[in-house]
Amino acid sequence: MFFNKFKIKRQLYQIYTVVVVVPILLIGTFHIGYIYRLMVNFYTDLLHSDNYRVRNVLFDMTRELYLISKDISFDGGVRGILSTEFERRQDYVSAVDDNEILSRYAQTYAQIGKIEIYTDNPYLSDYKQFVRVDEATAEKLWYSQALEKSGIYWRAIPWKDGYRDAVWDLCLVKGIPLVNTPYHAVLVIHIDSNYLQIWTDSTEYESVMSVDREPVFYATDAKRRGVAMPINVDYDESYFSYSGIEKVDGQPCFTEIVTLHAYRSRSRIYLCSLDKKAYKNIQAIMRSGVLIMLTALVIPGILIHIFTKYFTGRVMLLRQEMHKVSNQDYELIPAFRGKDELSEAFGDLKVMVENIKKQEARAFEAQIKEQELLIRQQEMEFKMLASQINPHFLYNTLETIRMRAFSEGDKEVAQAIKLLGKSMRYVLENTGTSVTTLAEELHHVDEYIEIQQLRFGERIGYERQIEEGIVPEEYHMLPLLLQPVVENAIIHGLDETESGGLVKISIYRRRPDIEGEEFLIIDVEDNGCGMTEEALSRLRRDIEIRDMSRSKSIGLYNINQRMKLHYGEGYRVHVYAEPGKGTRVRLVLPTEK
């Protein structure tokens, strides 16, 4: 199982994470997200409804003012005044006073702020609704546009109130057609801002309105009037509509903008509704949800931590006592707290310790006997290995073959057979013996290397280095130790070497770090492929432990066992290697002369 790979404390925390943390996070995140979507949709629908209400109010206003403008522009009395060249101002004033249509509309319709008729008739002056066009007015875009094109337009026109403050009004602008006269007239009807405020303002939402590309003519917040829309608007779209969350005045705000095509007009009125409280309300609800989810995680987490600390403390105590027993320390604690399975396991451990104490003496005696049997078995194995073939028969046969090759003139073959025969003679003479000189062992290695060089040519080089003061003829050692090591270096170490291979034998003396006898060290090195840490660990284990099913590393195993049996445990084979840097086999021998 996956959890079994870790310690109990970590397992408990992992189970808590999988069983508690992950489900709560998944379910909590899903529900918080679901509530967030519901709240967003809810506030969006409310804002849309308010925007729709304002749109209907404004559409009704534009429709009514269009009808009023139509009546005024085609009224005969109004057109007569605009076309007449009055010789006296008194006649002009009397004509205006007698005309009731302008006063009637201004007094009857509360949505009308004021009605103005601009004219360039030089015989007329400013009086009531009639305004003489001056140079500044003549240069206004809305005035020139009304004269050039037919139909009505809606414009945001600023004017000064009684306090000399700028006031922006949404105005209907329409040219009044005059026949048989060189003069022009433009009708301007202002929508009353107070009336617009009464019918459009809401306690929950803020409204912002503009027409075409002009500044805001009305906003619940007065500071927005006369400036651009707080939200970017694509004026190139015939019907621009947007609903979402945007930053207004540096804070997130629910926003909806809809385009209103004024009644019988090419003008576009943009209605923007803002809800600044909705996002804060949603954030408060989200924070409450997150707080609930964290509470559901923290409280169980604290309880799990307390239980884990208590439980793992008892497990560690039990493990500590078991570790003492594994190190042959049988002095256990007198009691173990609790009455669960761990306490029962500790009771079983105490029983096991008592049994171990009873059997320890018998086990030690049996171990001694087993070691004696193992030593005798290893001696028999070595003798059996040395007697697997009849060396006399092989040597005589090789000598016969060498003489025939020599008589045939094949000196190279004869030389090879001669070297092989001398090697066999050395093996024959040392079978069953336990001592030879270092010089004879090195000479045997030289003959073996020469045979291998006849086989592989320049692929294998050979080098020997002996510390000054060491006389090989004076040092004694077990026979047949070096040749198997050299053979192993050629077969395994230089197996993948095409050229430049080298086998080097180094002989020197070394005193250990602590006081003791001096060692004779023989290193057999190759510059081959080396081996990995894993392969090196496996080889070291194979040298120490005999596996009857294994066919590799038997030579090094036999050498190691012979050295330990003959000289003692301190004398053995050591192997060092690195990938790509070759292998070094070290024989540690006593300095016997």
C-alpha positions as CSV (number, residue, x, y, z in Angstrom):
1,M,0.0,0.0,0.0
2,F,1.3,3.5,-0.8
3,F,1.0,4.8,2.8
4,N,3.2,1.9,4.1
5,K,6.3,3.6,2.5
6,F,6.3,6.3,5.2
7,K,6.5,6.5,9.0
8,I,3.3,6.3,11.0
9,K,3.2,10.0,11.9
10,R,3.4,10.9,8.2
11,Q,0.8,8.2,7.3
12,L,-1.7,9.7,9.8
13,Y,-1.2,13.2,8.3
14,Q,-1.5,11.8,4.8
15,I,-4.7,10.0,5.7
16,Y,-6.1,13.2,7.3
17,T,-5.1,15.1,4.1
18,V,-6.8,12.6,1.8
19,V,-9.9,11.9,4.0
20,V,-10.5,15.4,5.4
21,V,-8.6,18.2,3.8
22,V,-9.0,17.2,0.1
23,P,-12.8,16.6,0.3
24,I,-13.5,19.7,2.3
25,L,-11.4,21.8,-0.1
26,L,-13.1,20.3,-3.1
27,I,-16.6,20.5,-1.7
28,G,-16.0,23.9,-0.1
29,T,-14.4,25.4,-3.2
30,F,-17.3,24.1,-5.4
31,H,-19.9,25.5,-3.1
32,I,-18.2,28.9,-2.7
33,G,-17.8,29.1,-6.5
34,Y,-21.5,28.1,-6.9
35,I,-22.6,30.7,-4.4
36,Y,-20.4,33.3,-6.0
37,R,-22.0,32.6,-9.4
38,L,-25.5,32.7,-7.9
39,M,-24.8,36.1,-6.2
40,V,-23.2,37.5,-9.3
41,N,-26.2,36.5,-11.4
42,F,-28.6,37.8,-8.7
43,Y,-27.0,41.3,-8.6
44,T,-26.6,41.3,-12.3
45,D,-30.3,40.6,-12.8
46,L,-31.2,43.4,-10.3
47,L,-28.9,45.9,-12.0
48,H,-30.3,44.9,-15.4
49,S,-33.9,45.4,-14.1
50,D,-33.0,48.9,-12.9
51,N,-31.3,49.8,-16.1
52,Y,-34.3,48.6,-18.0
53,R,-36.6,50.8,-15.9
54,V,-34.4,53.9,-16.5
55,R,-34.3,53.1,-20.2
56,N,-38.1,52.9,-20.4
57,V,-38.5,56.2,-18.5
58,L,-36.0,58.0,-20.8
59,F,-37.5,56.5,-23.9
60,D,-41.0,57.8,-22.9
61,M,-39.4,61.2,-22.3
62,T,-37.8,61.3,-25.8
63,R,-41.0,60.2,-27.4
64,E,-43.1,62.8,-25.7
65,L,-40.6,65.6,-26.4
66,Y,-40.4,64.5,-30.1
67,L,-44.2,65.0,-30.4
68,I,-44.0,68.3,-28.6
69,S,-41.2,69.5,-30.9
70,K,-43.2,68.5,-33.9
71,D,-46.2,70.5,-32.7
72,I,-44.0,73.6,-32.0
73,S,-42.0,73.5,-35.2
74,F,-45.2,73.3,-37.4
75,D,-47.2,75.7,-35.3
76,G,-48.3,78.6,-37.6
77,G,-48.0,81.2,-34.9
78,V,-44.4,80.3,-34.0
79,R,-43.4,80.2,-37.6
80,G,-45.1,83.5,-38.3
81,I,-43.2,85.2,-35.5
82,L,-39.9,83.7,-36.8
83,S,-40.6,84.9,-40.4
84,T,-41.9,88.4,-39.6
85,E,-39.7,91.5,-39.8
86,F,-41.1,93.6,-36.9
87,E,-40.6,97.3,-37.1
88,R,-41.4,97.8,-33.4
89,R,-40.3,95.7,-30.5
90,Q,-43.7,96.3,-28.9
91,D,-45.3,94.5,-31.9
92,Y,-42.9,91.6,-31.4
93,V,-43.5,91.3,-27.7
94,S,-47.3,91.3,-28.2
95,A,-47.0,88.6,-30.8
96,V,-45.0,86.4,-28.5
97,D,-47.3,87.0,-25.6
98,D,-50.3,86.1,-27.7
99,N,-48.8,82.8,-28.7
100,E,-49.8,80.2,-26.0
101,I,-48.3,77.0,-27.3
102,L,-44.8,77.5,-25.9
103,S,-46.0,78.6,-22.5
104,R,-48.6,75.8,-22.4
105,Y,-46.0,73.1,-23.0
106,A,-43.5,74.6,-20.6
107,Q,-46.1,74.7,-17.8
108,T,-47.9,71.4,-18.5
109,Y,-45.0,69.0,-18.9
110,A,-42.8,68.7,-15.8
111,Q,-40.1,66.9,-17.7
112,I,-39.4,70.1,-19.8
113,G,-36.8,72.3,-18.1
114,K,-37.1,75.1,-20.6
115,I,-37.9,75.7,-24.3
116,E,-35.6,77.9,-26.5
117,I,-36.0,78.9,-30.1
118,Y,-32.8,80.3,-31.6
119,T,-33.2,82.6,-34.7
120,D,-31.0,84.7,-36.8
121,N,-33.9,87.1,-37.7
122,P,-32.4,90.5,-36.9
123,Y,-35.8,92.0,-36.2
124,L,-36.2,89.7,-33.2
125,S,-34.5,90.0,-29.8
126,D,-34.2,87.8,-26.6
127,Y,-37.6,87.5,-25.1
128,K,-39.2,84.5,-23.3
129,Q,-38.5,81.4,-25.4
130,F,-37.0,83.3,-28.3
131,V,-33.2,83.8,-28.4
132,R,-31.3,85.9,-30.9
133,V,-28.4,83.9,-32.3
134,D,-25.0,85.5,-31.5
135,E,-21.6,84.6,-32.9
136,A,-20.8,82.1,-30.1
137,T,-24.1,80.2,-30.6
138,A,-23.7,80.2,-34.4
139,E,-20.4,78.4,-34.0
140,K,-21.9,75.6,-31.9
141,L,-21.9,72.2,-33.6
142,W,-25.5,71.4,-32.5
143,Y,-26.7,74.7,-34.1
144,S,-25.0,74.2,-37.4
145,Q,-26.0,70.5,-37.5
146,A,-29.7,71.4,-36.9
147,L,-29.6,73.8,-39.9
148,E,-27.9,71.5,-42.3
149,K,-29.9,68.3,-41.6
150,S,-33.5,67.6,-41.1
151,G,-34.9,65.6,-38.2
152,I,-34.2,65.9,-34.5
153,Y,-31.0,65.4,-32.5
154,W,-30.2,64.9,-28.8
155,R,-27.3,66.8,-27.4
156,A,-25.8,67.5,-24.0
157,I,-25.8,71.3,-23.7
158,P,-24.2,73.1,-20.8
159,W,-25.6,76.4,-19.4
160,K,-25.1,78.6,-16.3
161,D,-27.6,78.5,-13.5
162,G,-28.4,81.4,-11.1
163,Y,-25.3,80.6,-9.1
164,R,-23.1,80.7,-12.3
165,D,-22.5,77.0,-12.0
166,A,-22.3,74.8,-15.1
167,V,-25.4,72.7,-15.6
168,W,-25.6,70.0,-18.3
169,D,-29.0,69.2,-19.8
170,L,-30.1,66.6,-22.3
171,C,-31.7,68.7,-25.1
172,L,-33.8,67.9,-28.1
173,V,-32.4,70.0,-31.1
174,K,-34.5,70.5,-34.2
175,G,-34.4,72.9,-37.0
176,I,-37.7,74.8,-37.7
177,P,-38.4,75.0,-41.4
178,L,-39.3,78.5,-42.5
179,V,-40.8,79.1,-46.0
180,N,-40.2,82.2,-48.1
181,T,-37.9,83.8,-45.7
182,P,-34.1,84.1,-45.6
183,Y,-34.0,83.5,-41.8
184,H,-33.4,80.3,-39.9
185,A,-34.5,78.9,-36.5
186,V,-33.6,76.1,-34.2
187,L,-35.7,74.6,-31.5
188,V,-34.0,73.4,-28.3
189,I,-36.0,71.6,-25.6
190,H,-34.2,71.0,-22.3
191,I,-35.1,68.0,-20.1
192,D,-35.4,69.0,-16.5
193,S,-32.6,67.5,-14.5
194,N,-34.6,67.4,-11.3
195,Y,-37.4,65.5,-13.0
196,L,-34.9,63.1,-14.5
197,Q,-33.5,62.6,-11.0
198,I,-36.9,61.8,-9.5
199,W,-37.7,59.2,-12.1
200,T,-34.4,57.5,-12.6
201,D,-32.5,57.7,-9.3
202,S,-32.4,54.7,-7.0
203,T,-31.2,54.2,-3.5
204,E,-29.2,51.1,-4.5
205,Y,-27.8,52.0,-7.9
206,E,-26.0,54.9,-9.5
207,S,-27.0,56.1,-13.0
208,V,-24.7,57.8,-15.6
209,M,-26.0,59.0,-18.9
210,S,-24.4,60.4,-22.1
211,V,-25.5,61.0,-25.7
212,D,-23.3,60.0,-28.7
213,R,-19.7,60.9,-28.0
214,E,-20.5,63.8,-25.8
215,P,-19.7,64.2,-22.0
216,V,-22.1,62.9,-19.3
217,F,-25.1,65.0,-19.1
218,Y,-26.6,63.4,-16.0
219,A,-25.2,61.3,-13.2
220,T,-26.4,60.5,-9.7
221,D,-22.9,61.6,-8.5
222,A,-22.7,65.2,-9.7
223,K,-18.9,65.1,-10.1
224,R,-19.3,62.8,-13.1
225,R,-21.4,65.4,-15.1
226,G,-19.5,67.1,-17.9
227,V,-16.8,64.4,-18.1
228,A,-16.4,61.1,-20.0
229,M,-18.2,57.9,-19.2
230,P,-16.4,56.0,-16.3
231,I,-16.6,52.8,-18.5
232,N,-15.1,52.5,-22.0
233,V,-17.8,52.6,-24.7
234,D,-17.4,51.4,-28.3
235,Y,-19.1,54.3,-30.1
236,D,-18.7,52.6,-33.4
237,E,-21.1,49.8,-32.6
238,S,-24.7,50.5,-33.6
239,Y,-26.0,49.0,-30.4
240,F,-23.4,48.8,-27.7
241,S,-24.2,46.7,-24.6
242,Y,-22.0,45.5,-21.8
243,S,-22.6,43.8,-18.4
244,G,-19.9,42.8,-16.0
245,I,-17.6,43.8,-13.2
246,E,-15.3,46.8,-13.9
247,K,-13.2,49.0,-11.7
248,V,-14.8,52.4,-11.1
249,D,-13.1,54.9,-8.9
250,G,-10.5,52.2,-8.0
251,Q,-12.9,49.6,-6.7
252,P,-14.8,46.7,-8.4
253,C,-18.3,47.6,-9.4
254,F,-21.1,45.8,-11.1
255,T,-21.8,47.6,-14.4
256,E,-24.3,47.6,-17.1
257,I,-24.3,49.9,-20.2
258,V,-27.1,49.8,-22.8
259,T,-27.6,51.9,-25.9
260,L,-31.0,53.7,-26.2
261,H,-31.9,54.9,-29.7
262,A,-34.0,58.0,-29.1
263,Y,-37.5,58.0,-30.6
264,R,-37.4,59.0,-34.2
265,S,-33.8,60.1,-33.9
266,R,-30.4,59.1,-35.1
267,S,-28.9,60.0,-31.7
268,R,-27.7,57.3,-29.3
269,I,-28.1,57.7,-25.5
270,Y,-25.9,55.5,-23.4
271,L,-27.4,54.5,-20.0
272,C,-24.9,53.2,-17.5
273,S,-26.1,51.6,-14.2
274,L,-23.5,51.1,-11.4
275,D,-23.8,49.0,-8.2
276,K,-20.9,49.6,-5.8
277,K,-22.2,47.6,-2.9
278,A,-22.9,44.3,-4.6
279,Y,-19.2,43.3,-5.0
280,K,-18.5,44.1,-1.3
281,N,-21.5,42.0,-0.2
282,I,-20.3,39.1,-2.3
283,Q,-16.8,39.4,-0.9
284,A,-18.3,39.3,2.7
285,I,-20.2,36.2,1.9
286,M,-17.1,34.6,0.3
287,R,-15.0,35.4,3.3
288,S,-17.6,33.8,5.5
289,G,-17.6,30.7,3.4
290,V,-13.8,30.5,3.5
291,L,-13.8,31.0,7.2
292,I,-16.2,28.2,7.7
293,M,-14.1,25.9,5.5
294,L,-10.9,26.8,7.4
295,T,-12.7,26.1,10.7
296,A,-13.7,22.7,9.4
297,L,-10.1,22.0,8.5
298,V,-8.3,23.5,11.5
299,I,-10.3,22.0,14.4
300,P,-10.0,18.4,13.1
301,G,-6.3,19.1,12.2
302,I,-5.5,20.1,15.8
303,L,-7.2,17.0,17.2
304,I,-5.4,14.8,14.7
305,H,-2.1,16.5,15.6
306,I,-2.7,15.8,19.4
307,F,-3.6,12.2,18.8
308,T,-0.7,11.7,16.3
309,K,1.8,13.0,18.8
310,Y,0.4,10.8,21.6
311,F,0.2,7.7,19.4
312,T,3.5,8.0,17.6
313,G,5.2,8.7,21.0
314,R,4.0,5.2,22.2
315,V,5.1,3.6,18.9
316,M,8.5,5.2,19.2
317,L,8.9,4.0,22.7
318,L,8.0,0.4,21.7
319,R,10.4,0.7,18.7
320,Q,13.1,1.9,21.0
321,E,12.7,-1.1,23.3
322,M,12.7,-3.5,20.3
323,H,15.8,-1.8,19.0
324,K,17.5,-2.4,22.4
325,V,16.6,-6.1,22.1
326,S,18.0,-6.2,18.5
327,N,21.3,-4.9,19.9
328,Q,21.3,-7.6,22.6
329,D,20.3,-5.1,25.3
330,Y,17.6,-6.9,27.3
331,E,17.1,-4.3,30.0
332,L,13.5,-3.2,29.1
333,I,11.3,-0.6,30.8
334,P,9.2,-2.0,33.7
335,A,5.8,-0.9,32.2
336,F,4.2,0.4,29.0
337,R,1.2,2.7,29.3
338,G,-2.1,1.9,27.6
339,K,-4.2,-1.3,27.2
340,D,-4.4,-1.6,23.5
341,E,-2.5,-3.7,20.9
342,L,0.7,-1.8,21.5
343,S,0.7,-2.8,25.1
344,E,0.1,-6.4,24.1
345,A,3.0,-6.2,21.6
346,F,5.2,-5.0,24.4
347,G,4.1,-7.9,26.6
348,D,5.0,-10.3,23.8
349,L,8.4,-8.6,23.5
350,K,9.1,-9.2,27.2
351,V,8.3,-12.9,26.8
352,M,10.5,-13.1,23.7
353,V,13.4,-11.5,25.6
354,E,13.1,-14.1,28.4
355,N,13.2,-16.9,25.8
356,I,16.2,-15.3,24.1
357,K,18.1,-15.2,27.4
358,K,17.5,-18.9,28.0
359,Q,18.7,-19.9,24.5
360,E,21.6,-17.5,24.3
361,A,24.1,-19.9,25.9
362,R,23.0,-22.9,23.7
363,A,23.1,-20.7,20.5
364,F,26.6,-19.5,21.3
365,E,27.9,-23.0,21.7
366,A,26.2,-24.1,18.5
367,Q,27.7,-21.2,16.7
368,I,31.2,-22.2,17.7
369,K,30.6,-25.7,16.4
370,E,29.1,-24.4,13.2
371,Q,32.2,-22.2,12.6
372,E,34.5,-25.1,13.0
373,L,32.5,-27.1,10.4
374,L,32.5,-24.2,8.0
375,I,36.3,-23.9,8.2
376,R,36.8,-27.6,7.4
377,Q,34.2,-27.4,4.6
378,Q,36.1,-24.4,3.0
379,E,39.4,-26.4,3.2
380,M,37.8,-29.3,1.4
381,E,36.3,-27.0,-1.3
382,F,39.8,-25.6,-2.0
383,K,41.3,-29.0,-2.3
384,M,38.5,-30.1,-4.6
385,L,39.0,-27.0,-6.8
386,A,42.7,-27.7,-7.1
387,S,42.1,-31.4,-8.1
388,Q,39.3,-30.8,-10.7
389,I,41.8,-31.6,-13.5
390,N,44.9,-33.6,-13.7
391,P,47.7,-31.0,-14.2
392,H,50.3,-33.7,-15.1
393,F,48.3,-34.9,-18.0
394,L,47.8,-31.4,-19.4
395,Y,51.4,-30.4,-18.9
396,N,52.7,-33.6,-20.8
397,T,50.2,-33.0,-23.6
398,L,51.2,-29.4,-24.0
399,E,54.9,-30.3,-24.2
400,T,54.2,-32.8,-27.0
401,I,52.2,-30.2,-28.9
402,R,55.0,-27.6,-28.4
403,M,57.7,-29.9,-29.8
404,R,55.6,-30.7,-32.9
405,A,55.0,-27.0,-33.5
406,F,58.7,-26.2,-33.1
407,S,59.6,-29.0,-35.6
408,E,57.1,-27.6,-38.1
409,G,58.8,-24.1,-37.8
410,D,55.9,-22.3,-36.1
411,K,58.0,-20.6,-33.4
412,E,55.2,-18.3,-32.2
413,V,52.9,-21.2,-31.4
414,A,55.8,-23.1,-29.8
415,Q,56.5,-20.1,-27.6
416,A,52.9,-19.8,-26.6
417,I,52.7,-23.5,-25.7
418,K,56.0,-23.2,-23.8
419,L,54.6,-20.3,-21.7
420,L,51.4,-22.2,-21.1
421,G,53.4,-25.2,-20.0
422,K,55.5,-23.3,-17.6
423,S,52.3,-21.8,-16.2
424,M,50.9,-25.3,-15.7
425,R,54.1,-26.5,-14.1
426,Y,53.8,-23.6,-11.6
427,V,50.3,-24.6,-10.8
428,L,51.3,-28.3,-10.5
429,E,54.2,-27.6,-8.2
430,N,52.1,-25.4,-5.9
431,T,49.0,-27.6,-5.7
432,G,48.5,-28.7,-2.1
433,T,51.2,-26.2,-0.8
434,S,50.6,-23.2,1.3
435,V,53.6,-21.0,0.6
436,T,55.6,-19.5,-2.3
437,T,57.7,-16.4,-2.7
438,L,56.5,-13.1,-4.0
439,A,59.1,-13.4,-6.8
440,E,57.8,-16.7,-8.0
441,E,54.2,-15.4,-8.0
442,L,55.2,-12.4,-10.0
443,H,57.1,-14.5,-12.5
444,H,53.9,-16.7,-12.9
445,V,52.0,-13.5,-13.6
446,D,54.6,-12.3,-16.2
447,E,54.2,-15.6,-18.1
448,Y,50.4,-15.2,-18.0
449,I,50.6,-11.7,-19.3
450,E,52.9,-12.7,-22.1
451,I,50.4,-15.4,-23.2
452,Q,47.6,-12.8,-23.2
453,Q,49.7,-10.3,-25.2
454,L,50.3,-13.1,-27.8
455,R,46.5,-13.3,-28.0
456,F,45.5,-9.6,-27.9
457,G,48.7,-7.8,-29.1
458,E,49.0,-4.1,-28.2
459,R,45.5,-4.1,-26.8
460,I,46.9,-5.0,-23.4
461,G,49.9,-3.3,-21.7
462,Y,51.6,-4.4,-18.5
463,E,53.4,-2.5,-15.8
464,R,54.9,-3.4,-12.5
465,Q,56.0,-1.1,-9.7
466,I,57.7,-2.3,-6.5
467,E,58.5,0.0,-3.5
468,E,62.2,0.5,-2.9
469,G,63.5,-1.8,-0.2
470,I,61.1,-4.6,-1.0
471,V,63.0,-7.8,-2.3
472,P,60.3,-10.1,-3.8
473,E,62.5,-13.2,-3.2
474,E,62.4,-12.5,0.6
475,Y,58.6,-12.3,1.0
476,H,56.4,-15.4,1.3
477,M,52.7,-15.7,0.5
478,L,50.0,-18.1,-0.5
479,P,50.5,-19.4,-4.1
480,L,48.0,-18.7,-6.9
481,L,46.7,-15.4,-5.5
482,L,47.8,-12.9,-8.1
483,Q,47.1,-14.6,-11.5
484,P,43.3,-15.0,-11.0
485,V,43.1,-11.3,-10.1
486,V,45.1,-10.3,-13.2
487,E,43.0,-12.6,-15.3
488,N,39.8,-10.9,-13.9
489,A,41.2,-7.5,-14.8
490,I,41.8,-8.5,-18.4
491,I,38.5,-10.4,-18.9
492,H,36.2,-8.0,-17.2
493,G,38.1,-4.7,-16.8
494,L,39.5,-4.5,-20.3
495,D,36.7,-6.3,-22.1
496,E,35.5,-3.2,-24.0
497,T,39.0,-1.7,-24.5
498,E,40.1,-1.7,-28.2
499,S,43.6,-0.4,-27.6
500,G,45.7,1.2,-24.9
501,G,44.6,-1.2,-22.1
502,L,46.9,-1.4,-19.1
503,V,47.3,-3.8,-16.2
504,K,49.4,-2.4,-13.4
505,I,50.7,-4.2,-10.3
506,S,51.9,-2.0,-7.4
507,I,53.6,-3.5,-4.3
508,Y,54.3,-1.4,-1.2
509,R,54.2,-1.6,2.6
510,R,51.8,0.4,4.8
511,R,51.3,0.7,8.6
512,P,47.7,1.0,9.8
513,D,46.4,4.2,11.5
514,I,46.6,2.5,14.9
515,E,49.6,0.8,16.3
516,G,50.1,-2.7,14.9
517,E,52.0,-4.8,12.4
518,E,53.0,-3.6,9.0
519,F,51.0,-4.8,5.9
520,L,52.2,-5.8,2.5
521,I,49.9,-4.2,-0.1
522,I,49.5,-5.6,-3.6
523,D,47.3,-3.5,-5.9
524,V,46.2,-4.9,-9.3
525,E,44.7,-2.0,-11.4
526,D,43.2,-1.7,-14.9
527,N,42.2,1.4,-16.9
528,G,39.0,-0.2,-18.2
529,C,35.4,0.8,-18.0
530,G,35.2,0.5,-14.2
531,M,31.8,-0.1,-12.6
532,T,28.8,1.6,-11.0
533,E,28.2,1.9,-7.3
534,E,25.5,-0.7,-7.5
535,A,27.7,-3.2,-9.4
536,L,30.6,-2.5,-7.0
537,S,28.4,-3.1,-3.9
538,R,27.1,-6.4,-5.5
539,L,30.7,-7.6,-6.2
540,R,31.9,-6.8,-2.7
541,R,28.9,-8.8,-1.3
542,D,29.7,-11.7,-3.6
543,I,33.3,-11.8,-2.5
544,E,32.3,-12.2,1.2
545,I,29.2,-14.4,0.9
546,R,29.3,-17.7,-1.0
547,D,26.3,-18.4,-3.4
548,M,26.5,-21.9,-4.8
549,S,24.2,-20.9,-7.7
550,R,26.5,-18.1,-8.8
551,S,29.0,-18.6,-11.6
552,K,30.7,-15.2,-11.4
553,S,33.2,-13.8,-8.9
554,I,34.1,-17.3,-7.6
555,G,37.9,-16.6,-8.2
556,L,37.9,-13.5,-6.0
557,Y,35.7,-15.3,-3.4
558,N,38.1,-18.2,-3.2
559,I,41.1,-15.9,-2.9
560,N,39.5,-13.9,-0.1
561,Q,38.5,-17.0,1.8
562,R,42.0,-18.5,1.5
563,M,43.6,-15.3,2.8
564,K,41.2,-15.1,5.8
565,L,41.5,-18.8,6.7
566,H,45.3,-18.7,6.4
567,Y,46.2,-15.3,7.8
568,G,43.1,-14.2,9.8
569,E,40.2,-11.9,9.4
570,G,42.4,-8.8,9.1
571,Y,43.8,-10.0,5.7
572,R,41.4,-9.9,2.8
573,V,40.6,-8.7,-0.7
574,H,39.3,-5.1,-1.2
575,V,37.8,-3.8,-4.5
576,Y,37.6,-0.1,-5.6
577,A,36.1,1.2,-8.8
578,E,34.5,4.2,-10.5
579,P,32.6,4.3,-13.8
580,G,35.0,5.1,-16.7
581,K,38.1,5.1,-14.4
582,G,39.0,1.4,-14.1
583,T,39.1,-1.0,-11.2
584,R,41.6,-1.6,-8.4
585,V,41.8,-5.0,-6.5
586,R,43.9,-4.8,-3.3
587,L,45.4,-7.8,-1.5
588,V,46.4,-7.1,2.1
589,L,49.1,-9.6,3.3
590,P,51.4,-9.8,6.2
591,T,55.0,-8.8,5.7
592,E,56.4,-12.3,6.3
593,K,60.0,-12.9,5.2
